[in-house]
Amino acid sequence: MKLATRLASGLIAAAAAFSFAAGVAHAEDKQITLGFAQVGAESAWRTANTVSVKAAAKEAGINLKFSDAQQKQENQIKAIRSYIAQKVDVIAFSPVVESGWEPVLQEAKRAKIPVILTDRNIDVKDQSLYVTMIGSDFMEEGRRAGKWLEDHYKNNPGPINIVELQGTVGSAPANDRHAGLIEVIKNDPKFKIIASQSGDFTLAGGKQVMEAFAKTYGNKINVVYAHNDDMALGAIQAMEEAGMKPGKDVSVVSFDATKGGFEAMIAGKMNVDVECSPLLGPQLMSAVKDVVAGKQLPKRIVTNETVFPESVAAQVLPSRKY
Ligand code: GZL
């Protein structure tokens, strides 16, 4: 082969290699755009979760499009549709309820936009509609609360009457924190759930429901089982206004382990707080980058959590991040 031809083919090969490398580099450098459809701003937990997602996106150099659905599924669906129309790289959301997601997630699948679930799970047959679910095991949280009750009342023959303040109707945390409790106490007849009603995870909702329970059941109530701290704090207000002593005459069991929950335990008004971490931002951004890079992800990424009895609240509170 003549020298000129060899030189030309060498230059062409070099140019091709350079443009491929540039292309890959460009692909690696192209800023990722994430569309995130948040549930709302219903609780201290949710506020901390939003702060975590936004801070982690900034830290990761990810362009975040964020929407607040005000706890309405139709708003989350609208937000997801708008992210599809904007051709974002990845969609993530915390499903306000477990059902009703197939149509919009099939649209995302057809648009070849990967979907990541955070915080709450969905109930779908087609598991290919989302890449992974990052969040707590709410059944285990319910079991932990049930085990605390079993231990706290082990020398008490009962009856132990429980009133339950449930979270948002149809949501994974409400369904599973209830189911986890039942799994533990179902074979112990001294425990009875005498009333159960949704306070929608809000302080006002918890207070309103507890006012009605206090009127109806009064001193028959031994335990308030609140699916989150905001409802527990509302219930504490209602009990005090009704002349009851939360944390003393009535055991208060709650979830989230927010600062408000720790402060209530230190004040002797809450007895145990089952941790549910909202700090999911860093894990979410790492998963987003992995998905864009074409890496395989486990279908379920469970956050590690524990249980805080009132006895440790004062010592632990300074180290809490939310
Ligand atoms: C749990 C989360 C729940 C919290 C509430 O992961 O979905 O929603 O327990 C929040 O405080 O409103």
py3Dmol code that shows the C-alpha trace and the ligand (Angstrom):
import py3Dmol

protein = """\
ATOM      1  CA  MET A   1       0.000   0.000   0.000  1.00  0.00           C
ATOM      2  CA  LYS A   2       1.441   3.435  -1.012  1.00  0.00           C
ATOM      3  CA  LEU A   3       2.651   5.686   1.856  1.00  0.00           C
ATOM      4  CA  ALA A   4       0.044   8.395   1.037  1.00  0.00           C
ATOM      5  CA  THR A   5      -2.777   5.846   1.210  1.00  0.00           C
ATOM      6  CA  ARG A   6      -1.431   4.428   4.491  1.00  0.00           C
ATOM      7  CA  LEU A   7      -1.222   7.966   5.940  1.00  0.00           C
ATOM      8  CA  ALA A   8      -4.777   8.788   4.786  1.00  0.00           C
ATOM      9  CA  SER A   9      -6.268   5.584   6.240  1.00  0.00           C
ATOM     10  CA  GLY A  10      -4.347   6.207   9.497  1.00  0.00           C
ATOM     11  CA  LEU A  11      -5.748   9.742   9.712  1.00  0.00           C
ATOM     12  CA  ILE A  12      -9.291   8.481   9.040  1.00  0.00           C
ATOM     13  CA  ALA A  13      -8.955   5.818  11.769  1.00  0.00           C
ATOM     14  CA  ALA A  14      -7.569   8.393  14.211  1.00  0.00           C
ATOM     15  CA  ALA A  15     -10.376  10.826  13.392  1.00  0.00           C
ATOM     16  CA  ALA A  16     -12.976   8.063  13.848  1.00  0.00           C
ATOM     17  CA  ALA A  17     -11.455   7.044  17.203  1.00  0.00           C
ATOM     18  CA  PHE A  18     -11.377  10.684  18.331  1.00  0.00           C
ATOM     19  CA  SER A  19     -14.971  11.362  17.363  1.00  0.00           C
ATOM     20  CA  PHE A  20     -16.118   8.143  19.115  1.00  0.00           C
ATOM     21  CA  ALA A  21     -14.219   9.119  22.269  1.00  0.00           C
ATOM     22  CA  ALA A  22     -15.622  12.638  22.035  1.00  0.00           C
ATOM     23  CA  GLY A  23     -19.059  11.143  21.577  1.00  0.00           C
ATOM     24  CA  VAL A  24     -18.678   8.949  24.665  1.00  0.00           C
ATOM     25  CA  ALA A  25     -17.191  11.829  26.598  1.00  0.00           C
ATOM     26  CA  HIS A  26     -20.084  14.014  25.460  1.00  0.00           C
ATOM     27  CA  ALA A  27     -22.547  11.320  26.535  1.00  0.00           C
ATOM     28  CA  GLU A  28     -20.789  11.109  29.892  1.00  0.00           C
ATOM     29  CA  ASP A  29     -20.660  14.926  30.156  1.00  0.00           C
ATOM     30  CA  LYS A  30     -24.269  15.528  29.018  1.00  0.00           C
ATOM     31  CA  GLN A  31     -26.125  16.784  32.099  1.00  0.00           C
ATOM     32  CA  ILE A  32     -28.796  14.343  33.270  1.00  0.00           C
ATOM     33  CA  THR A  33     -32.314  15.719  33.650  1.00  0.00           C
ATOM     34  CA  LEU A  34     -34.469  14.072  36.333  1.00  0.00           C
ATOM     35  CA  GLY A  35     -38.210  14.678  36.636  1.00  0.00           C
ATOM     36  CA  PHE A  36     -39.331  14.175  40.270  1.00  0.00           C
ATOM     37  CA  ALA A  37     -43.032  14.076  41.220  1.00  0.00           C
ATOM     38  CA  GLN A  38     -43.249  14.559  45.002  1.00  0.00           C
ATOM     39  CA  VAL A  39     -46.336  13.558  47.045  1.00  0.00           C
ATOM     40  CA  GLY A  40     -46.837  16.947  48.676  1.00  0.00           C
ATOM     41  CA  ALA A  41     -45.732  18.827  51.807  1.00  0.00           C
ATOM     42  CA  GLU A  42     -48.046  17.102  54.318  1.00  0.00           C
ATOM     43  CA  SER A  43     -45.539  16.354  57.074  1.00  0.00           C
ATOM     44  CA  ALA A  44     -42.122  17.145  58.556  1.00  0.00           C
ATOM     45  CA  TRP A  45     -40.956  13.866  57.057  1.00  0.00           C
ATOM     46  CA  ARG A  46     -42.006  14.964  53.558  1.00  0.00           C
ATOM     47  CA  THR A  47     -40.309  18.339  53.951  1.00  0.00           C
ATOM     48  CA  ALA A  48     -37.065  16.620  54.963  1.00  0.00           C
ATOM     49  CA  ASN A  49     -37.430  14.234  52.018  1.00  0.00           C
ATOM     50  CA  THR A  50     -37.812  17.142  49.579  1.00  0.00           C
ATOM     51  CA  VAL A  51     -34.770  18.895  51.041  1.00  0.00           C
ATOM     52  CA  SER A  52     -32.761  15.665  50.665  1.00  0.00           C
ATOM     53  CA  VAL A  53     -33.791  15.138  47.017  1.00  0.00           C
ATOM     54  CA  LYS A  54     -33.075  18.743  45.991  1.00  0.00           C
ATOM     55  CA  ALA A  55     -29.723  18.908  47.814  1.00  0.00           C
ATOM     56  CA  ALA A  56     -28.584  15.571  46.413  1.00  0.00           C
ATOM     57  CA  ALA A  57     -29.526  16.562  42.834  1.00  0.00           C
ATOM     58  CA  LYS A  58     -27.481  19.764  43.183  1.00  0.00           C
ATOM     59  CA  GLU A  59     -24.547  17.842  44.673  1.00  0.00           C
ATOM     60  CA  ALA A  60     -24.721  15.295  41.831  1.00  0.00           C
ATOM     61  CA  GLY A  61     -24.921  17.952  39.089  1.00  0.00           C
ATOM     62  CA  ILE A  62     -28.298  16.576  38.013  1.00  0.00           C
ATOM     63  CA  ASN A  63     -30.831  19.003  36.473  1.00  0.00           C
ATOM     64  CA  LEU A  64     -33.926  18.496  38.685  1.00  0.00           C
ATOM     65  CA  LYS A  65     -37.479  19.223  37.570  1.00  0.00           C
ATOM     66  CA  PHE A  66     -39.614  19.077  40.753  1.00  0.00           C
ATOM     67  CA  SER A  67     -43.380  19.072  41.313  1.00  0.00           C
ATOM     68  CA  ASP A  68     -45.539  18.976  44.488  1.00  0.00           C
ATOM     69  CA  ALA A  69     -48.815  17.027  43.958  1.00  0.00           C
ATOM     70  CA  GLN A  70     -50.487  18.248  47.155  1.00  0.00           C
ATOM     71  CA  GLN A  71     -51.218  14.581  47.988  1.00  0.00           C
ATOM     72  CA  LYS A  72     -53.364  14.145  44.844  1.00  0.00           C
ATOM     73  CA  GLN A  73     -52.670  11.210  42.515  1.00  0.00           C
ATOM     74  CA  GLU A  74     -54.056  13.073  39.495  1.00  0.00           C
ATOM     75  CA  ASN A  75     -51.455  15.795  40.042  1.00  0.00           C
ATOM     76  CA  GLN A  76     -48.637  13.261  40.201  1.00  0.00           C
ATOM     77  CA  ILE A  77     -49.878  11.647  36.981  1.00  0.00           C
ATOM     78  CA  LYS A  78     -50.021  15.074  35.300  1.00  0.00           C
ATOM     79  CA  ALA A  79     -46.460  15.805  36.423  1.00  0.00           C
ATOM     80  CA  ILE A  80     -45.195  12.463  35.088  1.00  0.00           C
ATOM     81  CA  ARG A  81     -46.915  13.130  31.754  1.00  0.00           C
ATOM     82  CA  SER A  82     -45.246  16.542  31.558  1.00  0.00           C
ATOM     83  CA  TYR A  83     -41.833  14.966  32.221  1.00  0.00           C
ATOM     84  CA  ILE A  84     -42.495  12.483  29.395  1.00  0.00           C
ATOM     85  CA  ALA A  85     -43.382  15.376  27.077  1.00  0.00           C
ATOM     86  CA  GLN A  86     -40.187  17.171  28.101  1.00  0.00           C
ATOM     87  CA  LYS A  87     -38.205  14.003  27.303  1.00  0.00           C
ATOM     88  CA  VAL A  88     -36.370  13.938  30.654  1.00  0.00           C
ATOM     89  CA  ASP A  89     -33.692  11.269  31.063  1.00  0.00           C
ATOM     90  CA  VAL A  90     -35.234   9.641  34.175  1.00  0.00           C
ATOM     91  CA  ILE A  91     -38.506   9.990  36.096  1.00  0.00           C
ATOM     92  CA  ALA A  92     -38.693   9.382  39.840  1.00  0.00           C
ATOM     93  CA  PHE A  93     -41.656   9.708  42.202  1.00  0.00           C
ATOM     94  CA  SER A  94     -43.055   8.739  45.581  1.00  0.00           C
ATOM     95  CA  PRO A  95     -46.486   7.264  44.719  1.00  0.00           C
ATOM     96  CA  VAL A  96     -49.123   8.811  46.974  1.00  0.00           C
ATOM     97  CA  VAL A  97     -51.162   5.574  46.787  1.00  0.00           C
ATOM     98  CA  GLU A  98     -50.324   2.015  45.668  1.00  0.00           C
ATOM     99  CA  SER A  99     -52.795   1.601  42.768  1.00  0.00           C
ATOM    100  CA  GLY A 100     -53.704   3.354  39.487  1.00  0.00           C
ATOM    101  CA  TRP A 101     -50.245   3.816  37.971  1.00  0.00           C
ATOM    102  CA  GLU A 102     -50.197   1.371  35.018  1.00  0.00           C
ATOM    103  CA  PRO A 103     -51.450   3.750  32.247  1.00  0.00           C
ATOM    104  CA  VAL A 104     -48.967   6.577  32.884  1.00  0.00           C
ATOM    105  CA  LEU A 105     -46.065   4.209  33.535  1.00  0.00           C
ATOM    106  CA  GLN A 106     -46.807   2.398  30.258  1.00  0.00           C
ATOM    107  CA  GLU A 107     -46.596   5.810  28.543  1.00  0.00           C
ATOM    108  CA  ALA A 108     -43.165   6.353  30.160  1.00  0.00           C
ATOM    109  CA  LYS A 109     -42.096   2.875  29.043  1.00  0.00           C
ATOM    110  CA  ARG A 110     -43.204   3.588  25.456  1.00  0.00           C
ATOM    111  CA  ALA A 111     -41.220   6.834  25.608  1.00  0.00           C
ATOM    112  CA  LYS A 112     -38.204   4.773  26.794  1.00  0.00           C
ATOM    113  CA  ILE A 113     -37.864   6.873  29.975  1.00  0.00           C
ATOM    114  CA  PRO A 114     -36.788   4.762  33.001  1.00  0.00           C
ATOM    115  CA  VAL A 115     -38.818   5.222  36.204  1.00  0.00           C
ATOM    116  CA  ILE A 116     -37.473   4.954  39.766  1.00  0.00           C
ATOM    117  CA  LEU A 117     -39.804   4.702  42.789  1.00  0.00           C
ATOM    118  CA  THR A 118     -38.724   6.304  46.055  1.00  0.00           C
ATOM    119  CA  ASP A 119     -40.253   6.117  49.537  1.00  0.00           C
ATOM    120  CA  ARG A 120     -43.546   4.382  48.692  1.00  0.00           C
ATOM    121  CA  ASN A 121     -44.229   1.333  46.533  1.00  0.00           C
ATOM    122  CA  ILE A 122     -46.888   0.602  43.893  1.00  0.00           C
ATOM    123  CA  ASP A 123     -49.038  -2.443  43.277  1.00  0.00           C
ATOM    124  CA  VAL A 124     -48.475  -3.390  39.599  1.00  0.00           C
ATOM    125  CA  LYS A 125     -48.385  -6.759  37.794  1.00  0.00           C
ATOM    126  CA  ASP A 126     -45.873  -5.580  35.196  1.00  0.00           C
ATOM    127  CA  GLN A 127     -42.686  -5.135  37.232  1.00  0.00           C
ATOM    128  CA  SER A 128     -40.909  -3.783  34.130  1.00  0.00           C
ATOM    129  CA  LEU A 129     -42.794  -0.495  34.607  1.00  0.00           C
ATOM    130  CA  TYR A 130     -40.126   0.669  37.063  1.00  0.00           C
ATOM    131  CA  VAL A 131     -36.414   0.033  37.473  1.00  0.00           C
ATOM    132  CA  THR A 132     -36.138  -0.053  41.265  1.00  0.00           C
ATOM    133  CA  MET A 133     -37.868   1.041  44.496  1.00  0.00           C
ATOM    134  CA  ILE A 134     -35.725   2.857  47.076  1.00  0.00           C
ATOM    135  CA  GLY A 135     -37.312   3.158  50.524  1.00  0.00           C
ATOM    136  CA  SER A 136     -38.293   1.699  53.870  1.00  0.00           C
ATOM    137  CA  ASP A 137     -39.856  -1.657  54.655  1.00  0.00           C
ATOM    138  CA  PHE A 138     -43.130  -0.454  56.202  1.00  0.00           C
ATOM    139  CA  MET A 139     -44.222  -3.997  57.157  1.00  0.00           C
ATOM    140  CA  GLU A 140     -41.049  -4.323  59.224  1.00  0.00           C
ATOM    141  CA  GLU A 141     -41.690  -0.914  60.773  1.00  0.00           C
ATOM    142  CA  GLY A 142     -45.166  -2.124  61.821  1.00  0.00           C
ATOM    143  CA  ARG A 143     -43.690  -5.355  63.223  1.00  0.00           C
ATOM    144  CA  ARG A 144     -41.156  -3.317  65.238  1.00  0.00           C
ATOM    145  CA  ALA A 145     -43.961  -1.238  66.737  1.00  0.00           C
ATOM    146  CA  GLY A 146     -45.945  -4.406  67.505  1.00  0.00           C
ATOM    147  CA  LYS A 147     -42.927  -5.971  69.218  1.00  0.00           C
ATOM    148  CA  TRP A 148     -42.482  -2.836  71.314  1.00  0.00           C
ATOM    149  CA  LEU A 149     -46.130  -3.147  72.439  1.00  0.00           C
ATOM    150  CA  GLU A 150     -45.699  -6.862  73.234  1.00  0.00           C
ATOM    151  CA  ASP A 151     -42.640  -6.054  75.354  1.00  0.00           C
ATOM    152  CA  HIS A 152     -44.104  -2.945  77.001  1.00  0.00           C
ATOM    153  CA  TYR A 153     -47.248  -4.820  78.086  1.00  0.00           C
ATOM    154  CA  LYS A 154     -45.674  -8.246  78.690  1.00  0.00           C
ATOM    155  CA  ASN A 155     -46.725  -8.249  82.372  1.00  0.00           C
ATOM    156  CA  ASN A 156     -50.122  -6.716  81.722  1.00  0.00           C
ATOM    157  CA  PRO A 157     -52.996  -9.234  81.246  1.00  0.00           C
ATOM    158  CA  GLY A 158     -55.033  -6.634  79.328  1.00  0.00           C
ATOM    159  CA  PRO A 159     -57.320  -5.798  77.724  1.00  0.00           C
ATOM    160  CA  ILE A 160     -55.038  -3.306  75.933  1.00  0.00           C
ATOM    161  CA  ASN A 161     -57.281  -1.102  73.779  1.00  0.00           C
ATOM    162  CA  ILE A 162     -55.590   0.499  70.773  1.00  0.00           C
ATOM    163  CA  VAL A 163     -56.877   3.419  68.705  1.00  0.00           C
ATOM    164  CA  GLU A 164     -55.135   3.714  65.330  1.00  0.00           C
ATOM    165  CA  LEU A 165     -54.490   6.943  63.416  1.00  0.00           C
ATOM    166  CA  GLN A 166     -53.894   5.680  59.890  1.00  0.00           C
ATOM    167  CA  GLY A 167     -51.926   7.466  57.180  1.00  0.00           C
ATOM    168  CA  THR A 168     -53.245   8.335  53.719  1.00  0.00           C
ATOM    169  CA  VAL A 169     -55.882   5.811  52.648  1.00  0.00           C
ATOM    170  CA  GLY A 170     -54.442   3.380  50.092  1.00  0.00           C
ATOM    171  CA  SER A 171     -50.816   4.391  50.658  1.00  0.00           C
ATOM    172  CA  ALA A 172     -48.119   1.765  51.154  1.00  0.00           C
ATOM    173  CA  PRO A 173     -47.011   3.105  54.580  1.00  0.00           C
ATOM    174  CA  ALA A 174     -50.596   3.128  55.891  1.00  0.00           C
ATOM    175  CA  ASN A 175     -51.378  -0.356  54.534  1.00  0.00           C
ATOM    176  CA  ASP A 176     -48.165  -1.931  55.747  1.00  0.00           C
ATOM    177  CA  ARG A 177     -47.727  -0.226  59.131  1.00  0.00           C
ATOM    178  CA  HIS A 178     -51.198  -1.577  59.911  1.00  0.00           C
ATOM    179  CA  ALA A 179     -50.457  -5.050  58.502  1.00  0.00           C
ATOM    180  CA  GLY A 180     -47.124  -5.289  60.338  1.00  0.00           C
ATOM    181  CA  LEU A 181     -48.810  -4.519  63.668  1.00  0.00           C
ATOM    182  CA  ILE A 182     -51.563  -7.083  63.045  1.00  0.00           C
ATOM    183  CA  GLU A 183     -48.971  -9.739  62.175  1.00  0.00           C
ATOM    184  CA  VAL A 184     -47.437  -9.363  65.660  1.00  0.00           C
ATOM    185  CA  ILE A 185     -50.526  -8.923  67.866  1.00  0.00           C
ATOM    186  CA  LYS A 186     -53.019 -11.158  66.038  1.00  0.00           C
ATOM    187  CA  ASN A 187     -52.236 -14.131  68.282  1.00  0.00           C
ATOM    188  CA  ASP A 188     -52.353 -12.115  71.512  1.00  0.00           C
ATOM    189  CA  PRO A 189     -56.046 -11.608  72.403  1.00  0.00           C
ATOM    190  CA  LYS A 190     -55.323  -8.972  75.061  1.00  0.00           C
ATOM    191  CA  PHE A 191     -54.603  -6.432  72.265  1.00  0.00           C
ATOM    192  CA  LYS A 192     -57.701  -4.973  70.635  1.00  0.00           C
ATOM    193  CA  ILE A 193     -57.848  -2.277  67.958  1.00  0.00           C
ATOM    194  CA  ILE A 194     -61.084  -0.593  69.089  1.00  0.00           C
ATOM    195  CA  ALA A 195     -60.985   2.203  66.455  1.00  0.00           C
ATOM    196  CA  SER A 196     -59.050   3.025  63.301  1.00  0.00           C
ATOM    197  CA  GLN A 197     -59.353   6.136  61.098  1.00  0.00           C
ATOM    198  CA  SER A 198     -57.183   8.051  58.623  1.00  0.00           C
ATOM    199  CA  GLY A 199     -55.649  11.382  59.624  1.00  0.00           C
ATOM    200  CA  ASP A 200     -53.945  11.587  56.206  1.00  0.00           C
ATOM    201  CA  PHE A 201     -50.464  11.939  57.762  1.00  0.00           C
ATOM    202  CA  THR A 202     -51.163  15.537  58.856  1.00  0.00           C
ATOM    203  CA  LEU A 203     -51.049  17.138  62.313  1.00  0.00           C
ATOM    204  CA  ALA A 204     -54.520  18.625  61.855  1.00  0.00           C
ATOM    205  CA  GLY A 205     -55.871  15.261  60.699  1.00  0.00           C
ATOM    206  CA  GLY A 206     -54.391  13.441  63.678  1.00  0.00           C
ATOM    207  CA  LYS A 207     -55.811  16.004  66.112  1.00  0.00           C
ATOM    208  CA  GLN A 208     -59.293  15.880  64.558  1.00  0.00           C
ATOM    209  CA  VAL A 209     -59.484  12.069  64.647  1.00  0.00           C
ATOM    210  CA  MET A 210     -58.116  11.891  68.190  1.00  0.00           C
ATOM    211  CA  GLU A 211     -60.668  14.449  69.422  1.00  0.00           C
ATOM    212  CA  ALA A 212     -63.426  12.114  68.210  1.00  0.00           C
ATOM    213  CA  PHE A 213     -61.738   9.006  69.693  1.00  0.00           C
ATOM    214  CA  ALA A 214     -61.274  10.764  73.061  1.00  0.00           C
ATOM    215  CA  LYS A 215     -64.966  11.729  73.115  1.00  0.00           C
ATOM    216  CA  THR A 216     -66.116   8.211  72.210  1.00  0.00           C
ATOM    217  CA  TYR A 217     -63.687   6.029  74.172  1.00  0.00           C
ATOM    218  CA  GLY A 218     -62.135   8.342  76.815  1.00  0.00           C
ATOM    219  CA  ASN A 219     -60.195   6.440  79.448  1.00  0.00           C
ATOM    220  CA  LYS A 220     -60.848   3.079  77.737  1.00  0.00           C
ATOM    221  CA  ILE A 221     -57.947   3.986  75.418  1.00  0.00           C
ATOM    222  CA  ASN A 222     -54.620   2.430  76.448  1.00  0.00           C
ATOM    223  CA  VAL A 223     -52.574   3.004  73.265  1.00  0.00           C
ATOM    224  CA  VAL A 224     -52.529   5.528  70.407  1.00  0.00           C
ATOM    225  CA  TYR A 225     -50.907   3.927  67.349  1.00  0.00           C
ATOM    226  CA  ALA A 226     -50.125   6.816  64.963  1.00  0.00           C
ATOM    227  CA  HIS A 227     -48.709   6.088  61.485  1.00  0.00           C
ATOM    228  CA  ASN A 228     -46.502   9.196  61.640  1.00  0.00           C
ATOM    229  CA  ASP A 229     -45.207  11.875  64.027  1.00  0.00           C
ATOM    230  CA  ASP A 230     -47.363  14.684  62.663  1.00  0.00           C
ATOM    231  CA  MET A 231     -50.569  12.785  63.477  1.00  0.00           C
ATOM    232  CA  ALA A 232     -49.113  11.698  66.839  1.00  0.00           C
ATOM    233  CA  LEU A 233     -48.354  15.330  67.744  1.00  0.00           C
ATOM    234  CA  GLY A 234     -51.895  16.323  66.763  1.00  0.00           C
ATOM    235  CA  ALA A 235     -53.271  13.474  68.867  1.00  0.00           C
ATOM    236  CA  ILE A 236     -51.142  14.569  71.830  1.00  0.00           C
ATOM    237  CA  GLN A 237     -52.689  18.051  71.614  1.00  0.00           C
ATOM    238  CA  ALA A 238     -56.185  16.543  71.475  1.00  0.00           C
ATOM    239  CA  MET A 239     -55.525  14.228  74.448  1.00  0.00           C
ATOM    240  CA  GLU A 240     -54.188  17.069  76.593  1.00  0.00           C
ATOM    241  CA  GLU A 241     -57.211  19.220  75.720  1.00  0.00           C
ATOM    242  CA  ALA A 242     -59.395  16.275  76.813  1.00  0.00           C
ATOM    243  CA  GLY A 243     -57.564  16.050  80.153  1.00  0.00           C
ATOM    244  CA  MET A 244     -55.695  12.858  79.233  1.00  0.00           C
ATOM    245  CA  LYS A 245     -51.964  12.311  79.901  1.00  0.00           C
ATOM    246  CA  PRO A 246     -50.321  11.140  76.642  1.00  0.00           C
ATOM    247  CA  GLY A 247     -47.194   9.091  77.311  1.00  0.00           C
ATOM    248  CA  LYS A 248     -48.420   8.366  80.838  1.00  0.00           C
ATOM    249  CA  ASP A 249     -52.086   7.152  81.023  1.00  0.00           C
ATOM    250  CA  VAL A 250     -51.989   6.420  77.287  1.00  0.00           C
ATOM    251  CA  SER A 251     -48.981   4.946  75.455  1.00  0.00           C
ATOM    252  CA  VAL A 252     -48.165   6.818  72.235  1.00  0.00           C
ATOM    253  CA  VAL A 253     -46.520   4.805  69.447  1.00  0.00           C
ATOM    254  CA  SER A 254     -45.410   6.684  66.339  1.00  0.00           C
ATOM    255  CA  PHE A 255     -43.346   6.454  63.126  1.00  0.00           C
ATOM    256  CA  ASP A 256     -40.786   8.654  61.313  1.00  0.00           C
ATOM    257  CA  ALA A 257     -38.494   9.658  64.241  1.00  0.00           C
ATOM    258  CA  THR A 258     -38.514  13.338  63.271  1.00  0.00           C
ATOM    259  CA  LYS A 259     -37.240  16.061  65.604  1.00  0.00           C
ATOM    260  CA  GLY A 260     -40.841  16.665  66.697  1.00  0.00           C
ATOM    261  CA  GLY A 261     -41.144  13.033  67.710  1.00  0.00           C
ATOM    262  CA  PHE A 262     -37.911  13.176  69.716  1.00  0.00           C
ATOM    263  CA  GLU A 263     -39.029  16.364  71.463  1.00  0.00           C
ATOM    264  CA  ALA A 264     -42.347  14.715  72.392  1.00  0.00           C
ATOM    265  CA  MET A 265     -40.480  11.698  73.831  1.00  0.00           C
ATOM    266  CA  ILE A 266     -38.170  13.978  75.838  1.00  0.00           C
ATOM    267  CA  ALA A 267     -41.292  15.748  77.180  1.00  0.00           C
ATOM    268  CA  GLY A 268     -42.648  12.326  78.233  1.00  0.00           C
ATOM    269  CA  LYS A 269     -45.623  12.546  75.822  1.00  0.00           C
ATOM    270  CA  MET A 270     -44.559   9.839  73.340  1.00  0.00           C
ATOM    271  CA  ASN A 271     -43.184   6.420  74.293  1.00  0.00           C
ATOM    272  CA  VAL A 272     -41.551   5.076  71.120  1.00  0.00           C
ATOM    273  CA  ASP A 273     -40.782   6.332  67.614  1.00  0.00           C
ATOM    274  CA  VAL A 274     -40.060   3.855  64.794  1.00  0.00           C
ATOM    275  CA  GLU A 275     -37.522   5.358  62.421  1.00  0.00           C
ATOM    276  CA  CYS A 276     -38.411   5.922  58.759  1.00  0.00           C
ATOM    277  CA  SER A 277     -35.647   7.850  57.007  1.00  0.00           C
ATOM    278  CA  PRO A 278     -36.584  10.608  54.493  1.00  0.00           C
ATOM    279  CA  LEU A 279     -32.921  11.107  53.559  1.00  0.00           C
ATOM    280  CA  LEU A 280     -33.289   9.218  50.262  1.00  0.00           C
ATOM    281  CA  GLY A 281     -31.751  11.885  47.987  1.00  0.00           C
ATOM    282  CA  PRO A 282     -28.189  10.542  47.704  1.00  0.00           C
ATOM    283  CA  GLN A 283     -29.320   6.945  47.021  1.00  0.00           C
ATOM    284  CA  LEU A 284     -31.793   8.252  44.407  1.00  0.00           C
ATOM    285  CA  MET A 285     -29.163  10.281  42.535  1.00  0.00           C
ATOM    286  CA  SER A 286     -26.727   7.375  42.557  1.00  0.00           C
ATOM    287  CA  ALA A 287     -29.459   5.149  41.102  1.00  0.00           C
ATOM    288  CA  VAL A 288     -30.288   7.783  38.450  1.00  0.00           C
ATOM    289  CA  LYS A 289     -26.654   7.917  37.304  1.00  0.00           C
ATOM    290  CA  ASP A 290     -26.446   4.113  37.237  1.00  0.00           C
ATOM    291  CA  VAL A 291     -29.618   3.848  35.159  1.00  0.00           C
ATOM    292  CA  VAL A 292     -28.340   6.434  32.647  1.00  0.00           C
ATOM    293  CA  ALA A 293     -25.012   4.571  32.487  1.00  0.00           C
ATOM    294  CA  GLY A 294     -26.914   1.382  31.667  1.00  0.00           C
ATOM    295  CA  LYS A 295     -25.955  -0.407  34.881  1.00  0.00           C
ATOM    296  CA  GLN A 296     -28.175  -3.103  36.418  1.00  0.00           C
ATOM    297  CA  LEU A 297     -29.950  -2.154  39.670  1.00  0.00           C
ATOM    298  CA  PRO A 298     -31.632  -4.398  42.290  1.00  0.00           C
ATOM    299  CA  LYS A 299     -35.452  -4.236  42.095  1.00  0.00           C
ATOM    300  CA  ARG A 300     -35.604  -3.149  45.764  1.00  0.00           C
ATOM    301  CA  ILE A 301     -33.191  -0.969  47.764  1.00  0.00           C
ATOM    302  CA  VAL A 302     -34.240  -0.973  51.446  1.00  0.00           C
ATOM    303  CA  THR A 303     -33.178   1.852  53.765  1.00  0.00           C
ATOM    304  CA  ASN A 304     -31.668   0.762  57.106  1.00  0.00           C
ATOM    305  CA  GLU A 305     -33.626   1.961  60.143  1.00  0.00           C
ATOM    306  CA  THR A 306     -34.125   1.368  63.864  1.00  0.00           C
ATOM    307  CA  VAL A 307     -36.490   2.064  66.773  1.00  0.00           C
ATOM    308  CA  PHE A 308     -36.081   4.843  69.367  1.00  0.00           C
ATOM    309  CA  PRO A 309     -37.712   4.310  72.790  1.00  0.00           C
ATOM    310  CA  GLU A 310     -38.219   7.446  74.900  1.00  0.00           C
ATOM    311  CA  SER A 311     -35.328   6.381  77.193  1.00  0.00           C
ATOM    312  CA  VAL A 312     -32.724   7.238  74.506  1.00  0.00           C
ATOM    313  CA  ALA A 313     -34.406  10.320  72.990  1.00  0.00           C
ATOM    314  CA  ALA A 314     -32.431  13.032  74.808  1.00  0.00           C
ATOM    315  CA  GLN A 315     -29.102  11.352  74.111  1.00  0.00           C
ATOM    316  CA  VAL A 316     -29.837  10.686  70.400  1.00  0.00           C
ATOM    317  CA  LEU A 317     -31.596  13.952  69.393  1.00  0.00           C
ATOM    318  CA  PRO A 318     -28.396  16.039  68.889  1.00  0.00           C
ATOM    319  CA  SER A 319     -27.225  13.596  66.219  1.00  0.00           C
ATOM    320  CA  ARG A 320     -30.482  13.591  64.226  1.00  0.00           C
ATOM    321  CA  LYS A 321     -30.492  15.151  60.731  1.00  0.00           C
ATOM    322  CA  TYR A 322     -34.253  15.744  60.288  1.00  0.00           C
TER     323      TYR A 322
END
"""
ligand_1 = """\
12
GZL
C -43.062 7.077 54.743
C -43.705 8.295 54.124
C -44.786 8.807 55.006
C -44.271 9.307 56.356
C -45.183 10.466 56.580
O -41.989 6.657 53.971
O -44.252 7.976 52.847
O -45.412 9.920 54.357
O -44.325 8.346 57.364
C -45.235 11.071 55.199
O -44.746 11.389 57.538
O -46.250 11.983 55.080
"""
view = py3Dmol.view(width=600, height=400)
view.addModel(protein, "pdb")
view.setStyle({"model": 0}, {"cartoon": {"style": "trace"}})
view.addModel(ligand_1, "xyz")
view.setStyle({"model": 1}, {"stick": {}})
view.zoomTo()
view.show()
